[in-house]
């Protein structure tokens, strides 16, 4: 067993020693010992701990795979996440101002996907163990809101009804104004008996909606989400920002970037996270590849009061990005692509001449790549707001303010 100096954290939150050798649950500057197995260190012992090392606040941290950074101080994690974004931009020769990071508090995650598995004696529901397919119970999780954590009991009951012994269910639980919105994948085929049992469970447990492998089994009450002045009922499994605090920080940054724009185009609009709040002061054209999300957005707008006109368009922006002539009427553009970024759409934005672009991203690497395209076309990256919705994980989100 040799000793190794942890030089930095990798993008997945593991410590990296010379080699590279990846050492989970370690911090830069620490000296550790262990046995090298491939590119990982096994039987890890901390010889010299970092001053940034803290006692993990959650009793499940060592076994649960849901969090990766509870052993680090809040200040270290905040600085590291900002540095990840700064370094990604620096790799393209871009420097900019960074606003103070906004970090969501504990017990604020309003959605989670539980793993639920049948066992010989019944069922088990929780998260996957660290580095394993095994499912462990996490009754003391400090990441989730209390109602979402309570959804673990529903996942347990759903596994008893409809899980096979061969695979775990994925039970996505989202908090809504009407109760929990639950979407299950990986279950047994829903025959008449199972549908009846699932509908009865939904009623007995007061779920807002229960979806089984894409089929809505029961709808007790529309599971509405609030976007600005509007209430929207997303389709099952639709994307939703992880925390209300994080969503508010992103919306605040986007509002500042678009400023007094009177006409805004919102690309990868989802169900209206940005479109509907911005419609309080501007006309908005929302474009999203999922037609069901656009339909939910439009219905939310129709029932809201005090909003300017919102138009929706279902369009695959990877294959058919909006072209410069289609962007001519926009004073500002908001773009919030998935992790892969939006290379084709960014290329068209770079040619468009739109005065202001609010670029929201969940990937520092693709954000920096797309930022470089815009900068080469004459845009300035005025500032970046980093948002940490996924507390204690290596995930990071950001908003960039681009102006001509």
Secondary structure, DSSP 8 states (H G I E B T S, - for coil): -EEEEEEEE-TTS-EEETTTEEETT--TT-EEEEEEETTEEEEEEEEE--TTB---SSTTTTTBSS-S-TTB-HHHHHHHHHHHHHHHHHTTT---EEEEEEE--TT-B-EEEEEEEE-SSSEEEEEEBTTSS-EE--TT-SSB-HHHHHHHHHHHHHHHHH--SSS-EEEEEEEETTEEEEEEES-----HHHHHHHHHHHHHHT-SEEEETTEEEEESS--EEEETTEEEE--TT----S-HHHHHHHHHHHHHHHTT-SEEEEES-TTTTTHHHHTTTSEEEEEES-HHHHHHHHHHHHH-SS---EEEEE--TTTS---GGGGTT-SEEEEE--TT--HHHHHHHHHH--SEEEEEES-HHHHHHHHHHHHHTT-EEEEEEEEE-STTSS--EEEEEEE-
